Amino acid sequence: SGLTLVEGLRVRGGAQGLSEERLSNRGIGPLASSSGGTWIAPSRGELLYWRIDGSVETIVLHPDVEDVEITALLADESRSELFVGARERGLYLYRWSDGRWLSFPQWIPGAHVSALAIDDESLYVGTNRGVLELRREHFRE
């Protein structure tokens, strides 16, 4: 029930899984990993960061995403960024180094983001309208 951090095929620390009520015995939405932990969207309008030390941080969401379903997550550790796709709300970017959010609904208005992938030059966004390629330079301020 809930989540358990696994290293290889062994459960780390026996039963030290994440057993918080907000995550156990329920379906879990998108996940994204980074070296410090795992990003989790367990329910509508909710984003958590489960650190490898076992602590859990609730991330304050962008106002536009507070009551929508998060449908895709992608962590880019090299830039301390988390891309967040939302049903009917498009694409958001969370910079975990300073806690700032950027929104890009104008790029994919009303789109349901279902998948995210990245390389050195582009972010690829899978939507209900096809795949979009967004150049990385567009994410600079």
N, C-alpha and C positions, 0 to 999 in steps of 0.2 A: 504494500500500500504506500502511496506517495513516491518520493524519489529517494534513491540511494546512490551516493557517489561511488563509482566503480573504477578501480585501477586494474586494467587488463581484465581478468576474469574473477578477481577477488574483490569482495566488498571491503572497502577500507574501514577498519575499526568495528567490524561486526555489524551491529544494528544502529550505527550512527548515521542513518539516512536522514534526510530532511523530513521530519515528521510533524512539522507545524501544521496546524489545522487548515490553514489556507491552501496547503498543497497536498495533503494526504487524502486518499480515497476520492479523488476526482480526476477528471480528464485534464491533461496539461496541454496548452497550446504550443506555439513555436518555441524553440530553444536555439541559443547560439552560445558558443563557447569562446573563452579567452583564457590566457594562461593563469589569470587570477581567479577564475570561477566561471559560472554559467548564468547567462541571461535567460529569464523565464517569463513567459506571458501566460499565466495560469487562468486568467478569466478576463472578461470584458473590462477594458480600461485599467488594467493592472500590469505592472512591469516590476520584476524583482531581479536582484543580483545575488546569487548564491555563491559566496566566496569559498575558496578551498579550505579555509579554516572553519567552515560550518556556519558562519554568521550569514544572515540574510538582510539585505538592504532593500527597502521599498523605494523605487525611483519615482519622483514626482513627474508626472507626464505633462507633455505639451497640452495646453487647454483644448486644442482641437481633437485630441485623442482620448480625453478623459472618459468618454462613455462609448467608445467604439471597440470593435474586435480587432486586436492585433493579430495579423495573419502571417507575418514573416519577420524574421530577425536575422541580421548579419553583422558580426563584430569584425572590425578592422583594427587590430591591435597596433599596427604601425602608426596609426593616426589617432588612436584613442577615440574611435567613433563607433557608434552602433546605428545601423540603418534599421528603421522600423517601417514595415508596411502595414497598412490598415485597410479594412474592408470599407469601400466607398469613400475613403478619405485620402488615399494616395500614399505619399512617401514622406517620412520624417527622418531627421538625423539628430542623434543625441551625442554630444561630445562629453564623454565622462570625465575628461580632465578638468573641466570647469562647470559641468552640470548644465550646459546650455543646449537648447533645442532649436533646430531650424526646420522649417516646413517647406515643402515643395508641391503643394496641391495643384499649382498652375501647370505643372508638367504632365500630370496624369489626373485631371479632374474627374471625380466620380469613379475612378478605377478601383477595382479590387486587386490589391497586390497579393500575389500568392507565392512568389519565390524571389530570392535575391542571390546574386553571385557577383563577384568582383575580381578584377585583375589590376595590374599596375595603372592602366589608363582609363578603365570604364567600370561603371556599375551597370549590371544587367538586371532589369526588373521584369519579372513575369507577371502579367496581368490577365484579366478576363478579355482583354483586347489584343493580346499578343505580347511579344517581348520588346522592351525598349532598351536601347543602349544610351546611357547618360555619361558623358565624358567627365572624368574626375575634376577637371579644372572648374566645373560649374559649382562645386561644393566649397569653393574658397570664397571668403567674404571680401 
